Amino acid sequence: MKMRGEGKSPPRVSLKEVLVSWVGAFLGIFAVGFLGHLVHLEQQDILFLIGSFGASAVLLYGTPGVPLAQPRNLMGGHILSALTGVLMNGWIAEPLYLSGALSVATAIAVMHLTKTTHPPGGATALIAVIGGERVHQLGFLYVLSPVALGALIMLVVALIVNNLTSFRRYPVFWW
């Protein structure tokens, strides 16, 4: 039977790994949010810290060695998915369940075709559709800020935090 599962659960990570993951995630999300605060984006009612960055933090700081966490996947996955979401929203804005489904499904296809699969990209595409008027007003600017700029900030933090230890190396590959 296919769904029986033959493997065993992986072992628990060490406390060192937990600490480095925690510090990285805190610094990455803090840096993106703080930058938004510094440039007063919240006063313009523009969202800078998007939900998909939380999932990216799990990959970048919790599992930095997996292919889905590498710079090409992080940047390409978010940028291409944001572009896909904005295009889908412009093409078919309503009903949301249709435009949302099309944006996520198309983002997955684009990420597969470009070898940039980054699971949080699906949420980035969906946010472009369901994010409401604040996000819709950004249009293609959504791709650059918050998406590309926020992902770049998280990448810089990942490069620093993950290479401060002797037991981590990041990235495994760039391109």
C-alpha positions as CSV (number, residue, x, y, z in Angstrom):
1,M,0.0,0.0,0.0
2,K,1.4,3.4,-1.0
3,M,0.4,5.4,2.0
4,R,1.7,3.0,4.6
5,G,5.1,4.7,5.0
6,E,8.2,2.6,5.3
7,G,10.7,5.1,6.7
8,K,11.4,6.4,10.2
9,S,11.0,9.9,11.5
10,P,14.3,11.8,11.3
11,P,16.2,12.4,14.5
12,R,15.6,15.6,16.6
13,V,18.1,18.4,15.8
14,S,20.7,19.4,18.4
15,L,20.1,22.4,20.7
16,K,22.9,24.2,18.8
17,E,20.8,23.9,15.6
18,V,17.7,25.0,17.4
19,L,19.5,28.1,18.7
20,V,21.0,29.1,15.4
21,S,17.6,28.5,13.7
22,W,15.9,30.7,16.2
23,V,18.5,33.5,16.0
24,G,18.4,33.4,12.2
25,A,14.6,33.5,12.0
26,F,14.4,36.3,14.5
27,L,17.0,38.4,12.8
28,G,15.6,37.8,9.3
29,I,12.0,38.6,10.1
30,F,13.0,41.5,12.4
31,A,15.3,43.0,9.6
32,V,12.5,42.9,7.0
33,G,9.9,44.3,9.4
34,F,12.2,47.0,10.8
35,L,13.1,48.2,7.4
36,G,9.5,48.6,6.6
37,H,9.1,50.6,9.8
38,L,12.1,52.8,9.1
39,V,10.8,53.9,5.7
40,H,7.4,54.4,7.2
41,L,5.6,52.0,4.9
42,E,3.0,51.3,7.6
43,Q,1.9,55.0,7.5
44,Q,1.2,54.6,3.8
45,D,-0.9,51.5,4.6
46,I,1.5,49.3,2.5
47,L,2.3,45.8,3.7
48,F,6.0,45.1,3.8
49,L,6.3,42.0,6.0
50,I,4.3,39.4,4.0
51,G,3.2,36.0,5.5
52,S,5.2,33.9,3.1
53,F,8.4,35.2,4.6
54,G,7.6,33.2,7.7
55,A,7.7,30.0,5.7
56,S,10.9,31.2,4.0
57,A,12.4,31.7,7.4
58,V,11.8,28.0,8.3
59,L,13.7,26.9,5.2
60,L,16.5,29.5,5.3
61,Y,17.3,29.2,9.0
62,G,15.8,25.9,10.0
63,T,16.9,23.8,7.0
64,P,19.6,25.8,5.2
65,G,21.1,22.8,3.4
66,V,18.0,21.7,1.4
67,P,17.7,22.7,-2.2
68,L,14.5,24.6,-1.6
69,A,16.3,27.0,0.7
70,Q,19.1,28.0,-1.7
71,P,19.5,31.6,-3.0
72,R,18.3,30.8,-6.5
73,N,15.1,29.2,-5.1
74,L,14.5,31.9,-2.5
75,M,14.9,34.8,-4.9
76,G,13.6,33.2,-8.1
77,G,10.7,31.5,-6.3
78,H,9.4,34.6,-4.6
79,I,9.9,37.0,-7.6
80,L,8.5,34.7,-10.2
81,S,5.5,33.8,-8.0
82,A,4.8,37.4,-7.2
83,L,4.9,38.3,-10.9
84,T,2.6,35.4,-11.6
85,G,0.1,36.5,-8.8
86,V,0.1,40.1,-10.0
87,L,-0.5,38.9,-13.6
88,M,-3.3,36.5,-12.6
89,N,-5.0,39.2,-10.5
90,G,-4.9,41.6,-13.5
91,W,-6.3,38.9,-15.8
92,I,-9.0,37.3,-13.6
93,A,-9.5,39.2,-10.3
94,E,-12.8,37.6,-9.5
95,P,-13.9,35.2,-8.2
96,L,-11.0,35.0,-5.7
97,Y,-11.2,31.2,-5.5
98,L,-10.5,31.0,-9.2
99,S,-7.8,33.7,-9.5
100,G,-6.2,32.3,-6.3
101,A,-6.1,28.8,-7.5
102,L,-4.8,29.9,-10.9
103,S,-2.0,32.0,-9.4
104,V,-0.8,29.3,-7.1
105,A,-1.0,26.5,-9.7
106,T,0.8,28.7,-12.3
107,A,3.4,29.8,-9.8
108,I,4.2,26.1,-9.1
109,A,4.5,25.4,-12.8
110,V,6.8,28.4,-13.4
111,M,9.0,27.5,-10.4
112,H,9.3,23.9,-11.7
113,L,10.2,25.1,-15.2
114,T,12.8,27.5,-14.0
115,K,14.3,25.3,-11.3
116,T,13.4,27.9,-8.6
117,T,10.9,25.9,-6.5
118,H,10.5,27.6,-3.1
119,P,7.2,26.5,-1.4
120,P,6.6,29.9,0.2
121,G,6.4,31.2,-3.4
122,G,2.9,29.7,-3.6
123,A,1.8,32.0,-0.7
124,T,3.5,35.0,-2.3
125,A,1.4,34.4,-5.5
126,L,-1.7,33.9,-3.4
127,I,-1.1,37.1,-1.4
128,A,-0.9,39.1,-4.7
129,V,-4.5,38.0,-5.4
130,I,-6.1,37.9,-1.9
131,G,-4.0,40.6,-0.3
132,G,-6.8,43.2,-0.7
133,E,-6.7,46.8,-1.9
134,R,-3.4,47.6,-0.2
135,V,-1.6,44.9,-2.2
136,H,-3.6,45.4,-5.4
137,Q,-2.7,49.1,-5.5
138,L,1.0,48.2,-5.6
139,G,0.6,46.3,-8.9
140,F,3.9,45.2,-10.3
141,L,5.7,47.2,-7.5
142,Y,4.6,44.3,-5.2
143,V,7.2,42.2,-7.1
144,L,10.0,44.6,-6.1
145,S,8.9,45.7,-2.7
146,P,8.0,44.0,-0.5
147,V,8.8,40.7,-2.3
148,A,12.3,41.0,-3.9
149,L,13.6,43.4,-1.3
150,G,12.3,41.4,1.6
151,A,13.7,38.1,0.2
152,L,17.1,39.8,-0.4
153,I,17.2,41.0,3.2
154,M,16.4,37.5,4.4
155,L,19.1,36.1,2.1
156,V,21.8,38.5,3.5
157,V,20.8,37.5,7.1
158,A,20.9,33.8,6.1
159,L,24.4,34.2,4.6
160,I,25.7,35.8,7.8
161,V,23.9,33.6,10.5
162,N,24.4,30.3,8.7
163,N,28.1,30.8,8.2
164,L,28.9,32.0,11.7
165,T,29.0,28.4,12.9
166,S,31.4,25.6,12.1
167,F,28.5,23.1,11.6
168,R,26.6,25.0,8.8
169,R,27.5,26.0,5.3
170,Y,25.2,28.3,3.3
171,P,24.6,28.3,0.4
172,V,25.1,24.8,-0.9
173,F,24.8,26.3,-4.4
174,W,24.0,29.8,-5.8
175,W,22.7,29.0,-9.3
